[in-house]
């Protein structure tokens, strides 16, 4: 699991990878912390998939850019699964679980 550091980092990863999973994480929200822990557990078991996150308080421009680019309202926490630069699945809040992440990846292989 890697952390995005700005818009350029995001764009490079999107161009270089067929499939990417991204978590928008709030460092001050307990719901987001629970989602982060589920996401982290998922990442440990799925090292072949590029798995990234960003902290919205520190990367607000990137968070906004992603929301505008994919035309999906920003929420935090929020997971977006990209394939060839397009969002093919997303979830937010309590719907972010190890099981939901696993199911999303398996359904979109």
ABEGO torsion letter per residue (X at the ends): XBBBBEAAAAAAAAAABABBBBBBBBAABAAAAAAAAAAAAAAAABAABBBBBBBAAAAAAAAAAAAAAAGBBBBOBBBBBBBGGBBABBBBEAABBAAAAAAAAAAAX
